[in-house]
Amino acid sequence: MTTASEVAPTENANAANVHPLLNSLVQLQELVLVRSEQDAAMSDKHLPQLDVSIQSLLDSMPVDVRFLFQKIQKKDLLAIVPISNNVCSGCGLTLPVSLVYAVRAAEKLHQCTNCARILYYPEARPRRVPKKTGGRFEPRRPGIARFSSPTLMVPNLKSTERDKCIAELARLMAVEGFVDDSEKLVREALKREAIINTSVDRGLAFPHVRGVEGGGLTLALGLSRKGIRWNPAERVLTHIVFFIVIPTAASVFYLRLLSGIVQTFARKNERDKLLASQTATELWAALVKATRNNIK
């Protein structure tokens, strides 16, 4: 008899094979999220490729695990989530120590006893560093100011290549005390780029890393007037780069944020206002003003 936290055994969910199964589930969820990002960014050029990859992974899984994954995703886009500091990163429940050990042992699949998401124990990842605030009486910051800061604005990126641009923005986040390890952050961002590059139309790019726990979603913005060849296979240059770190629980919200930013800067006049900024202060003011109606 299985407990509430256990998934009934399958032909593949045993001690010898559960790690590959968990890896496949994480990979499947990543592809589903990437597909959702494409929808949010109003870009359909990669959808056929993604649909084939998603279906191929689904077909490779035991029937009961596939059914469980799809059943959870009907309720929430996140079907499998990491444990972070003994907490389910999907719903925030502090898990029993015995369950944490069982998930780490990976002898079978386990689900959160509260939200029913499948749990896994992640390898070491970069973490968000919580920022000090003025306490509970500090007024809630509006719009984009909830996720960024004037110190994360770069009006003139030094980098002229994609990977170096990502590294420049990641280092800035670390220097400003928002994340703890810029090198890990860069590695994870480049893994995401390897699936499908994060550039979209109109010279925008959205490199990002999901699963950065320990704080809220954080955004840095960099400009390149010369332009960066984000995708070597395309001639289009990227001029506006939003680098974003996303805790697991904010993965669905990130899609709404992405959609709002894309809608805002689909307008050439708004892009031009950003690109006219010469200082971090000017860039911050232009970003806040442009997004105030689309990002609440």
Beta strands, then each sheet from edge to edge (+ up, - down):
strand 1: 80-84
strand 2: 87-88
strand 3: 110-111
strand 4: 118-120
strand 5: 153-154
strand 6: 199-200
strand 7: 204-205
strand 8: 208-210
strand 9: 218-228
strand 10: 238-246
sheet 1: 2+ 1- 4- 3+
sheet 2: 5+ 9+ 10- 7- 6+
sheet 3: 5+ 9+ 10- 8-
end
